[in-house]
């Protein structure tokens, strides 16, 4: 079936974003839509455009934005020859919330309530990177206990995020049991989050200056229970999927990306590490107290869907190693800085002191002023490099806030990984990218 037009003026049209018919595209557009990138060699770029397909043997279809396996409101336009994918164009913008512009109208103390909703599967990382950027501008050093609590909560959040991936990745490929098991294990961690912060997600727990509250009574026993329960269940996952011939057939050699392509596209996280590149900000550019704990960076060999699955499965085990070390090394002391310009008074003091009540009122209504300057801080989220660029003009609100969302950057890999594969493999490949659209359309 030939398509010479993509319904101009129709409700589904996104203008220049859309994948144009082959006969109406320039050579440069075809190369770009086939996945060519600036730093590929000329020979590699030329090879991408060699495949000439008669127009009457291809068709352009939409996948999403309502497709359950696009993991959110992601739309892919696919050019197919039979069931083979020739070109792909990801189209985003259906979820745009304007969080970065909203953040410029909120005080630095209110900022975490905004950014925590971007990557809603890993909200604590959003709060962490914003708080670290704010503290860098303030010149504030948080107490050791606050640093270790932040590291503990983020590693637990990495575990819960990867369990969500395993659950949905399994369901996408027909391993229906995994959505039940992954959800069950993730809930163990979310129960601890609820006990600690009062919420299962979008916590507003990590704030500039420290954390909102100390760890709850019995936190060591709670974490010991989680660490005791998970190893056997991860072993069940290996039996259910890792060594399963059908799973291997659906994932091995599918959606391959090379180290050169991944680096040229700015890819980070499990996608980059699946190519054998051991880049992890916790090791290569340590922050918090990651230089004081032992863990391994998990890498793949082939850059395929199976490697990306196996990396996340084993990163859960590495995060469990880190949590076990934090249990032994957690220091005492304050959970936030004792600086009246940054930190609100203890809740009990508000009922006893008029000065404390006034201090509490002013810091939450007016915020605190941050010295002029600009800063970029990055952390290793479950999806890759999550960065926060902040510009301060000396007021209590950011002059400019920009987030480097790994999901947004990683979506650039889809034209590469889908090209030449089958339409049935598209679901597996999209799932292996693990995109969170709240982080893409922030």
Secondary structure, 3 states (H helix, E strand, C coil): CCCCCCCCCCCCCCHHHCCCCHHHCCHHHHHHHCCCCCCCCHHHHHHHCCCCCCHHHCEEEEECCCCHHHCCCCEEEEEEECCEEEEEEEECCCCCCCHHHHHCCCEHHHHHHHHCCCCCCCHHHHHHHHHHHHHHHHCCCCCHHHHHHHHHHHHHHHHHHHHHHHHHHHHHCCCHHHHHHHHHHHHHHHHHHHHHHCCCCCCCCEECCEECCCCCCCHHHHHHHHHHHHHHHHHHHHHHHHCCHHHHHHHCCCCCCCHHHHHHCCCCCHHHHCCCCCCCHHHHCCCCCHHHCCCCCCCCCCCCHHHHHHHHHHHHHHHHHHHHHHHHHCCCCCCECCCCCCCCCCHHHHCCCHHHHHHHHHHHHCCCCCCCEEEEEEEEECCEEEEEEEEECCCCEEEEEEEECHHHHHHHHHHHHHCCCEHHHHHHHHHHHCCCHHHHCC
